Amino acid sequence: MSELQQAEMAKLHSHITQDVHKLVDKYLRIIEWEVPETDESAAREMILQQIKITLETL
């Protein structure tokens, strides 16, 4: 990766992190609406696992 690409990725890092947090929160809200007694920590882990599986296919 070139220095220019590395610099651009460094700029994007915080944006990507924020977007992933928003995505997890979005799906956590959906799960909590459907299953009110959801364990938030366990639900986050399940959501993150699904995101990881999806990323592996890209």
C-alpha atoms as one frame of an Amber mdcrd trajectory, in Angstrom:
protein
   0.000   0.000   0.000   1.407   3.380  -0.963   1.990   6.161   1.549  -0.882
   8.098   0.002  -3.216   5.136   0.445  -2.059   4.662   4.038  -2.670   8.344
   4.779  -6.162   8.137   3.281  -6.996   4.999   5.279  -5.785   6.714   8.446
  -8.233   9.556   7.717 -11.067   7.117   7.074 -10.428   4.946  10.130 -12.536
   7.004  12.535 -15.369   7.289   9.991 -15.400   3.547   9.397 -15.367   2.930
  13.154 -18.304   5.288  13.667 -20.243   3.645  10.829 -19.727   0.160  12.272
 -20.869   1.341  15.720 -23.999   2.830  14.135 -24.648  -0.408  12.241 -24.346
  -2.529  15.391 -26.601  -0.125  17.300 -29.174  -0.241  14.483 -29.441  -4.020
  14.609 -29.318  -4.078  18.401 -32.381  -1.808  18.484 -34.178  -4.120  16.048
 -33.384  -7.186  18.153 -34.487  -5.410  21.343 -37.800  -4.425  19.707 -38.439
  -8.007  18.657 -37.143  -9.644  21.858 -37.407  -7.131  24.739 -35.602  -9.386
  27.260 -32.506  -9.556  25.035 -29.110  -9.647  26.754 -27.467  -6.602  25.131
 -23.920  -7.944  25.401 -24.845 -11.298  23.858 -26.849  -9.580  21.115 -23.878
  -7.343  20.242 -21.658 -10.407  19.970 -24.150 -12.117  17.649 -24.425  -9.021
  15.475 -20.648  -8.645  15.280 -20.310 -12.321  14.368 -22.748 -11.851  11.495
 -20.844  -8.768  10.314 -17.589 -10.759  10.383 -19.163 -13.576   8.356 -20.418
 -11.063   5.811 -17.034  -9.331   5.578 -15.345 -12.647   4.823 -17.503 -12.994
   1.708 -16.579  -9.581   0.295
